[in-house]
Amino acid sequence: MSALSFLTGCTYSKPNPGTVTMLIESSPANLDPRIGTDAQAERIDALIFDPLVRRDAHFGLQPALAKSWQTPSPLTWVFHLRTGVHFHDGRPLTSRDVKWTIDSILSGTVISVKAGSFTAVDHIDTPDPATVIFHLKRPDPALPFNLCDGAIGIVPWGSGRDFGQHPIGSGPFIFVSQQLDRDVIVARDSSYWGTPPNIPRVLFAVVPDATTRALELEKGSADIESNALPADEVYALRRNRHLVVEDGPGTILNYIVFNLRDPILRDVRVRTAIALAINRPLIIQTLYRGEARLAESLLPPQQWAWTGNTVQHPYDPAAANALLDQAGYRRGSGGIRFHIGMKTSNDETVRLTSVAIQQELARVGIALDLRSYEFATFYADLTRGAFQLAPSRWIGGNENPDIFRYVYASNAFPPHGANRGFYSNPEMDRLIADASATLDHQRQLEDYRQIQQIAARDLPSLNLWYLDSVIVHNRRLGSIRPNPSGTFDFLRIATLQQR
């Protein structure tokens, strides 16, 4: 049965008075928060589970399950838990559950890529039900960020490898059911320790096709979608008087990674020329309908460590031509300086963006040869460095300044990190190590300021734009506030008009 026939031919063809039908692009791969890393899993998990700490508007840390915490030494983090919190099956949530959540990842009880986030953990003590002590092998200022919402959720002690089939959390919504490639249903936890949601039930309906998602909203067969429609579809839906488009600054970053082992791209003058040759404002206006903002850093402007005091890369084809001439790449036959390849996924928006970039580079004599691949193939090549240029994006990871260690450090070449362009700079390594070794906030700020300045000068990758966070919903929903990260947290406070 197709997703369209599912929505139009079953009981969900019109919104249920007590159920919000939300459209998502794909099924969550695994609703165990220790394992699931795809966007759908992490966003739905954040409604079912609670983390130790939460991020605020500037991605600083605020209390969640942990009401407070201290760092008596760089190798010790002490978290004090709220009391009276229960899992959805009635079991109390204690320090034993927190310890199990992390230990089960590190021990291999569950197999998870998230184990890499906790390699600094030596062991965890639980002196009483409300205290958790993390003992580290080395300083790791990123530890609390790896314990926050979107990164992890606390599971009950003893949860095994099949836990994701029927997850039990302590969050504002209770898991009800999942049908692969069809839907996920959650229900309000009226006894939630925080403020319970207003919405009784949410049905996440899986509809892979963007045009179908737009049609379902237009017909009233669904209530809401979040960042799951192309800009053109959103633009068209703005004219529907039954629908509301909510948007705001987002943190999802589109960028191009350069392979610095390539003989052409290892020259920073070539990388800078490519940056100056791309008319990013024009692409934002034409392909994204203005629903994006220029980016000159991996970090979004809302992030506490972000700095705008870096080298900028405005559209300047004359300067780009001059740099390419200086680098020795004179125009030859047909005005072409050189050919270079860019691998992309077969995502339609990515392909259209790549074609626009191809046209921009042609104007300065660079022949960009595009090759599109099914996503799994593209991603495999990206992660092993089998490309010259490749478009990619960061979703969530760039909200933590520790991303610089993961992306720019010389010891983060694949498979040990995401330095996929094989960039190496000793000064960058020194600053990253210093920021990772200190808990001094001002010292970290200065380190991160210099890191961003060096990255903007060296251009190991070209940051293009941050996508806006855009939600389309019908008018029976109220108090919808887009989250910059694109999470589904707005469902915690959204209101539902009964009719």
C-alpha positions as CSV (number, residue, x, y, z in Angstrom):
1,M,0.0,0.0,0.0
2,S,1.4,3.4,-0.9
3,A,1.8,6.2,1.6
4,L,-0.8,8.2,-0.3
5,S,-3.4,5.4,-0.2
6,F,-2.6,4.9,3.4
7,L,-3.5,8.5,4.3
8,T,-6.5,8.8,2.0
9,G,-8.0,5.4,2.2
10,C,-7.8,4.6,5.9
11,T,-9.3,6.2,9.1
12,Y,-6.7,9.0,8.9
13,S,-8.2,10.5,5.8
14,K,-9.5,13.4,7.9
15,P,-7.9,14.6,11.1
16,N,-9.1,12.8,14.3
17,P,-10.3,15.4,16.8
18,G,-7.8,14.2,19.4
19,T,-4.9,13.2,17.1
20,V,-2.4,15.4,15.3
21,T,-1.2,13.8,12.0
22,M,2.3,14.9,11.2
23,L,4.0,14.0,7.9
24,I,7.6,12.7,8.0
25,E,9.8,11.6,5.1
26,S,10.9,8.2,6.4
27,S,10.5,5.7,9.3
28,P,12.9,6.2,12.2
29,A,15.6,3.5,11.9
30,N,15.6,2.7,15.6
31,L,13.7,4.3,18.5
32,D,16.3,3.2,21.0
33,P,18.0,6.6,21.9
34,R,21.3,4.9,22.4
35,I,21.3,3.7,18.8
36,G,19.1,5.8,16.5
37,T,21.1,8.6,14.8
38,D,18.8,9.4,11.8
39,A,16.8,12.6,12.0
40,Q,13.4,11.0,12.5
41,A,14.6,8.7,15.3
42,E,16.4,11.5,17.2
43,R,13.4,13.9,16.9
44,I,10.8,11.4,18.0
45,D,13.0,10.0,20.7
46,A,13.3,13.5,22.2
47,L,9.6,13.4,22.8
48,I,9.6,9.9,24.4
49,F,12.8,10.2,26.5
50,D,14.4,12.8,28.8
51,P,18.1,13.7,28.7
52,L,20.3,14.8,31.6
53,V,20.5,18.4,30.3
54,R,18.8,20.5,27.7
55,R,20.1,23.2,25.3
56,D,18.9,26.8,25.5
57,A,18.4,29.3,22.7
58,H,22.2,29.8,22.5
59,F,22.9,26.1,22.8
60,G,24.1,26.5,26.4
61,L,23.1,23.9,28.9
62,Q,20.1,24.0,31.2
63,P,18.7,21.4,33.7
64,A,16.6,18.5,32.6
65,L,16.7,15.2,34.5
66,A,19.8,16.6,36.2
67,K,18.7,19.6,38.3
68,S,22.4,20.7,38.8
69,W,25.9,19.5,38.2
70,Q,29.5,20.3,39.2
71,T,33.0,19.7,37.9
72,P,35.2,19.4,41.0
73,S,38.1,18.6,38.7
74,P,38.6,18.4,34.9
75,L,38.3,14.6,35.2
76,T,35.1,14.5,37.3
77,W,31.5,15.5,36.5
78,V,28.9,15.1,39.2
79,F,25.2,15.2,38.2
80,H,22.4,15.6,40.8
81,L,19.1,14.1,39.5
82,R,15.5,15.2,40.1
83,T,13.6,12.9,42.4
84,G,10.1,11.7,41.7
85,V,10.6,11.1,38.0
86,H,9.1,7.8,36.7
87,F,9.4,5.9,33.4
88,H,6.1,5.4,31.5
89,D,5.7,1.9,33.0
90,G,5.8,3.3,36.5
91,R,9.4,2.4,37.4
92,P,11.3,5.3,39.2
93,L,14.2,6.8,37.2
94,T,17.4,6.8,39.3
95,S,21.1,7.0,38.9
96,R,21.2,3.3,38.1
97,D,19.3,4.0,34.9
98,V,21.7,6.8,33.8
99,K,24.7,4.5,34.4
100,W,23.2,1.7,32.5
101,T,22.3,3.9,29.5
102,I,26.0,4.9,29.1
103,D,27.6,1.6,30.2
104,S,25.5,-0.4,27.8
105,I,26.8,1.7,24.9
106,L,30.4,1.5,26.0
107,S,30.3,-2.3,26.9
108,G,28.8,-3.3,23.5
109,T,25.5,-4.4,25.1
110,V,24.1,-2.3,22.3
111,I,26.1,-1.6,19.2
112,S,26.1,2.2,18.6
113,V,28.2,4.8,16.9
114,K,27.4,7.0,19.9
115,A,30.1,5.0,21.7
116,G,32.6,7.5,20.1
117,S,31.0,10.3,22.1
118,F,31.9,8.7,25.4
119,T,35.5,7.4,24.8
120,A,36.8,9.8,27.5
121,V,34.6,8.0,30.2
122,D,36.6,5.7,32.4
123,H,33.8,4.7,34.8
124,I,30.5,5.9,36.3
125,D,29.7,5.8,40.0
126,T,26.2,6.0,41.6
127,P,26.7,6.7,45.3
128,D,23.0,7.2,45.8
129,P,19.8,7.1,43.6
130,A,20.0,10.8,42.8
131,T,23.8,11.2,42.1
132,V,25.8,10.2,39.1
133,I,29.5,10.7,38.9
134,F,31.4,10.4,35.6
135,H,35.1,9.7,36.0
136,L,37.1,10.6,32.9
137,K,40.4,9.3,31.4
138,R,41.1,12.8,30.0
139,P,39.3,16.2,30.1
140,D,36.3,16.4,27.9
141,P,34.3,19.6,28.0
142,A,32.0,18.2,25.4
143,L,30.7,15.5,27.8
144,P,27.5,17.4,28.9
145,F,26.7,18.2,25.3
146,N,26.8,14.5,24.6
147,L,24.3,14.0,27.4
148,C,21.8,16.6,26.2
149,D,18.6,16.5,24.1
150,G,19.1,15.2,20.6
151,A,22.2,13.3,21.6
152,I,20.9,10.8,24.1
153,G,17.9,9.9,26.3
154,I,17.9,7.9,29.5
155,V,16.6,4.3,29.2
156,P,15.5,1.9,32.0
157,W,18.2,-0.3,33.6
158,G,18.5,-3.6,31.8
159,S,17.2,-2.4,28.4
160,G,18.7,-4.7,25.8
161,R,19.2,-4.7,22.0
162,D,15.5,-5.1,21.2
163,F,14.5,-2.1,23.3
164,G,13.8,0.0,20.2
165,Q,10.8,-2.2,19.3
166,H,8.9,-1.0,22.3
167,P,10.7,2.0,23.9
168,I,9.9,3.1,27.4
169,G,11.0,6.6,28.4
170,S,10.2,9.3,30.9
171,G,9.4,12.1,28.4
172,P,6.2,14.0,27.7
173,F,4.9,11.4,25.2
174,I,4.4,7.7,25.6
175,F,5.3,5.3,22.7
176,V,2.1,3.5,21.5
177,S,3.1,1.7,18.3
178,Q,5.2,1.7,15.1
179,Q,4.5,0.2,11.7
180,L,7.6,0.3,9.5
181,D,7.3,2.6,6.6
182,R,3.8,3.6,7.7
183,D,3.6,5.4,11.0
184,V,4.6,5.9,14.6
185,I,2.0,6.8,17.2
186,V,2.7,8.5,20.6
187,A,0.3,9.6,23.3
188,R,0.4,12.4,25.9
189,D,1.8,11.4,29.4
190,S,-0.7,13.2,31.6
191,S,1.5,12.5,34.6
192,Y,4.7,13.8,33.1
193,W,7.0,15.3,35.7
194,G,7.3,18.5,33.7
195,T,4.4,20.3,32.0
196,P,2.3,17.7,30.1
197,P,1.6,18.4,26.4
198,N,-1.8,19.7,25.3
199,I,-2.1,17.3,22.4
200,P,-3.5,13.9,23.3
201,R,-2.0,11.9,20.5
202,V,0.4,12.4,17.5
203,L,0.5,10.1,14.5
204,F,3.7,10.5,12.5
205,A,2.7,9.3,9.0
206,V,5.5,8.2,6.7
207,V,5.1,9.9,3.3
208,P,8.4,9.7,1.3
209,D,7.3,11.9,-1.6
210,A,7.4,15.6,-1.1
211,T,4.6,16.4,-3.6
212,T,2.4,13.9,-1.8
213,R,3.1,15.5,1.5
214,A,2.1,18.9,0.1
215,L,-1.1,17.5,-1.3
216,E,-2.1,15.8,2.0
217,L,-1.7,19.2,3.8
218,E,-3.6,21.0,1.1
219,K,-6.5,18.4,1.3
220,G,-6.6,18.5,5.0
221,S,-5.7,14.8,5.3
222,A,-2.7,15.8,7.5
223,D,-2.1,18.6,10.1
224,I,1.5,19.5,10.0
225,E,5.0,19.0,8.5
226,S,8.4,20.3,9.7
227,N,11.2,21.0,7.3
228,A,10.0,18.3,5.0
229,L,9.0,20.3,1.9
230,P,11.1,22.0,-0.8
231,A,11.0,25.8,-0.9
232,D,8.8,25.8,-4.0
233,E,6.1,23.7,-2.3
234,V,6.1,25.9,0.8
235,Y,5.8,29.0,-1.4
236,A,2.8,27.5,-3.1
237,L,1.1,26.5,0.2
238,R,1.4,30.0,1.6
239,R,-1.6,30.9,-0.7
240,N,-3.9,28.3,1.0
241,R,-6.0,30.1,3.6
242,H,-6.5,27.0,5.6
243,L,-2.7,26.6,6.2
244,V,-0.1,28.6,8.1
245,V,3.6,28.8,7.3
246,E,5.8,29.4,10.4
247,D,9.5,30.0,9.8
248,G,12.6,31.2,11.7
249,P,16.4,31.0,11.6
250,G,17.7,27.5,11.5
251,T,21.0,25.8,12.2
252,I,21.1,23.1,9.5
253,L,24.2,24.0,7.5
254,N,24.8,23.3,3.8
255,Y,28.5,23.2,2.8
256,I,30.9,21.9,0.2
257,V,33.9,19.9,1.4
258,F,37.2,20.1,-0.6
259,N,39.5,17.1,-0.8
260,L,42.9,18.7,0.0
261,R,44.8,15.7,-1.3
262,D,43.7,16.7,-4.8
263,P,46.5,18.5,-6.7
264,I,44.2,21.3,-7.8
265,L,42.3,21.8,-4.5
266,R,45.3,21.7,-2.2
267,D,45.9,25.3,-3.4
268,V,44.0,27.7,-1.1
269,R,43.9,30.2,-3.9
270,V,41.7,27.8,-5.9
271,R,39.5,27.1,-2.9
272,T,39.1,30.8,-2.3
273,A,38.3,31.5,-5.9
274,I,35.6,28.9,-5.9
275,A,34.1,30.6,-2.8
276,L,34.2,34.0,-4.5
277,A,32.7,32.7,-7.7
278,I,29.5,31.3,-6.3
279,N,26.6,33.8,-6.0
280,R,25.2,32.5,-2.8
281,P,22.6,35.2,-2.3
282,L,21.2,34.6,-5.7
283,I,20.9,30.8,-5.1
284,I,19.2,31.5,-1.7
285,Q,16.7,33.7,-3.4
286,T,16.0,31.5,-6.4
287,L,16.2,27.9,-5.2
288,Y,15.4,28.4,-1.5
289,R,12.9,31.3,-1.9
290,G,14.9,33.3,0.6
291,E,14.5,30.6,3.3
292,A,18.2,30.5,4.2
293,R,21.0,32.7,5.5
294,L,24.6,33.1,4.4
295,A,27.1,31.1,6.5
296,E,30.8,31.9,7.1
297,S,31.2,29.4,10.0
298,L,30.3,25.9,10.9
299,L,28.6,27.2,14.0
300,P,25.2,29.0,13.7
301,P,25.0,32.6,14.8
302,Q,22.9,31.5,17.8
303,Q,25.7,29.4,19.2
304,W,27.6,31.0,22.2
305,A,31.0,30.4,20.6
306,W,30.1,31.8,17.1
307,T,32.1,34.8,15.8
308,G,31.4,36.9,12.7
309,N,34.9,38.3,12.9
310,T,36.3,36.2,10.1
311,V,37.3,36.5,6.5
312,Q,34.2,36.9,4.4
313,H,33.6,35.4,0.9
314,P,31.2,37.7,-1.0
315,Y,30.3,37.1,-4.6
316,D,33.3,38.6,-6.6
317,P,34.0,36.8,-9.9
318,A,36.7,39.4,-10.8
319,A,38.7,38.5,-7.7
320,A,38.1,34.8,-8.4
321,N,39.5,35.2,-11.9
322,A,42.5,37.0,-10.6
323,L,43.3,34.3,-8.0
324,L,43.0,31.5,-10.6
325,D,45.4,33.4,-12.8
326,Q,47.8,33.8,-9.9
327,A,47.6,30.1,-9.2
328,G,48.7,29.4,-12.8
329,Y,45.4,28.2,-14.2
330,R,45.1,30.3,-17.3
331,R,42.1,30.0,-19.5
332,G,42.6,27.5,-22.4
333,S,40.4,26.3,-25.2
334,G,36.8,27.4,-24.8
335,G,37.8,29.6,-21.8
336,I,38.2,26.5,-19.5
337,R,41.0,26.6,-16.9
338,F,40.5,23.0,-15.7
339,H,37.9,20.3,-15.1
340,I,37.1,19.1,-11.6
341,G,34.5,16.6,-10.3
342,M,31.7,17.0,-7.8
343,K,29.9,14.0,-6.4
344,T,26.4,14.5,-5.1
345,S,23.5,12.4,-3.8
346,N,20.4,12.1,-6.0
347,D,18.3,14.3,-3.7
348,E,16.5,16.8,-6.1
349,T,17.3,19.9,-4.1
350,V,21.0,18.9,-3.9
351,R,21.1,18.3,-7.6
352,L,19.5,21.6,-8.5
353,T,21.9,23.4,-6.2
354,S,24.9,21.6,-7.7
355,V,23.7,22.6,-11.2
356,A,23.5,26.3,-10.1
357,I,27.1,26.1,-8.7
358,Q,28.2,24.4,-11.9
359,Q,26.9,27.4,-13.9
360,E,28.5,29.9,-11.5
361,L,32.0,28.2,-11.7
362,A,31.8,28.1,-15.5
363,R,31.8,31.9,-15.6
364,V,35.3,31.9,-14.1
365,G,36.6,29.1,-16.3
366,I,36.1,26.1,-14.0
367,A,34.3,23.1,-15.7
368,L,32.5,21.3,-12.8
369,D,31.7,17.7,-13.8
370,L,28.7,16.5,-11.8
371,R,28.0,12.9,-10.9
372,S,24.9,11.9,-8.9
373,Y,24.7,8.7,-6.9
374,E,22.1,6.9,-4.7
375,F,22.6,8.3,-1.2
376,A,24.3,5.2,0.4
377,T,26.9,5.1,-2.4
378,F,27.5,8.9,-2.2
379,Y,27.8,8.8,1.6
380,A,30.3,5.8,1.4
381,D,32.5,7.7,-1.0
382,L,32.2,10.9,1.1
383,T,33.2,9.2,4.3
384,R,36.3,7.5,2.7
385,G,37.5,10.6,0.9
386,A,36.7,9.3,-2.6
387,F,35.8,12.7,-4.2
388,Q,37.2,16.0,-5.3
389,L,34.3,18.2,-4.2
390,A,31.1,17.1,-2.5
391,P,28.1,18.9,-1.1
392,S,27.0,17.9,2.4
393,R,25.2,19.3,5.4
394,W,25.4,19.3,9.2
395,I,22.2,18.6,11.1
396,G,22.6,19.3,14.8
397,G,26.3,18.4,15.1
398,N,27.3,22.0,14.3
399,E,25.5,23.3,17.4
400,N,28.3,22.2,19.6
401,P,31.8,23.8,19.2
402,D,33.4,20.4,19.8
403,I,32.5,19.8,16.1
404,F,35.8,21.6,15.2
405,R,37.7,18.7,16.8
406,Y,35.6,16.2,14.8
407,V,36.0,18.1,11.5
408,Y,39.3,20.0,11.5
409,A,41.7,18.1,13.7
410,S,44.5,16.2,12.0
411,N,43.7,13.1,14.0
412,A,40.1,13.1,12.7
413,F,40.8,11.7,9.3
414,P,38.3,9.0,8.3
415,P,37.5,6.6,9.8
416,H,38.4,8.3,13.1
417,G,36.4,11.5,12.5
418,A,34.8,13.7,9.9
419,N,37.9,15.5,8.5
420,R,36.9,14.1,5.1
421,G,38.9,16.6,3.2
422,F,42.2,15.6,5.0
423,Y,42.9,19.1,6.2
424,S,45.9,19.5,8.5
425,N,47.1,22.7,10.3
426,P,49.3,22.5,13.4
427,E,48.0,25.8,14.8
428,M,44.4,24.6,14.3
429,D,45.3,21.3,16.1
430,R,46.9,23.3,19.0
431,L,43.8,25.5,19.5
432,I,41.4,22.5,19.2
433,A,43.4,20.6,21.9
434,D,43.5,23.7,24.1
435,A,39.7,24.2,23.9
436,S,39.1,20.5,24.6
437,A,41.4,20.5,27.7
438,T,40.0,23.5,29.6
439,L,36.8,24.3,31.4
440,D,37.6,28.0,31.4
441,H,34.8,29.6,29.4
442,Q,36.7,32.7,28.3
443,R,39.7,30.6,27.2
444,Q,37.4,28.4,25.1
445,L,35.8,31.5,23.6
446,E,39.2,32.8,22.5
447,D,40.2,29.4,21.1
448,Y,37.0,29.0,19.1
449,R,37.3,32.6,17.8
450,Q,40.7,31.8,16.4
451,I,39.7,28.4,15.1
452,Q,36.9,30.0,13.1
453,Q,39.2,32.7,11.7
454,I,41.8,30.1,10.6
455,A,39.0,27.9,9.0
456,A,37.7,31.0,7.1
457,R,41.2,31.7,5.8
458,D,42.2,28.2,5.0
459,L,38.8,27.1,3.6
460,P,39.0,23.3,4.2
461,S,35.3,23.5,3.4
462,L,33.0,26.2,2.0
463,N,30.1,27.0,4.3
464,L,27.2,28.0,2.1
465,W,24.1,28.8,4.1
466,Y,22.0,27.9,7.1
467,L,18.5,26.6,6.1
468,D,15.6,28.3,7.9
469,S,13.4,26.1,10.1
470,V,10.0,26.0,8.3
471,I,6.7,24.4,9.5
472,V,3.5,24.2,7.5
473,H,0.3,23.4,9.5
474,N,-3.4,23.8,9.4
475,R,-5.3,26.3,11.6
476,R,-6.6,23.9,14.1
477,L,-3.0,23.9,15.6
478,G,-1.8,26.8,17.6
479,S,1.3,27.9,19.5
480,I,3.6,26.4,16.9
481,R,7.1,27.7,17.2
482,P,9.8,26.4,14.9
483,N,12.9,25.1,16.6
484,P,16.2,26.3,15.0
485,S,17.5,22.7,15.1
486,G,14.4,21.4,13.3
487,T,13.4,19.2,16.3
488,F,9.8,18.3,17.0
489,D,9.9,20.1,20.5
490,F,7.1,22.4,19.4
491,L,4.7,19.5,20.0
492,R,5.3,19.9,23.7
493,I,3.5,23.2,23.9
494,A,1.3,23.2,20.7
495,T,-2.4,23.6,21.2
496,L,-5.1,21.7,19.4
497,Q,-8.5,23.1,18.6
498,Q,-11.2,20.5,19.0
499,R,-13.8,20.3,16.2
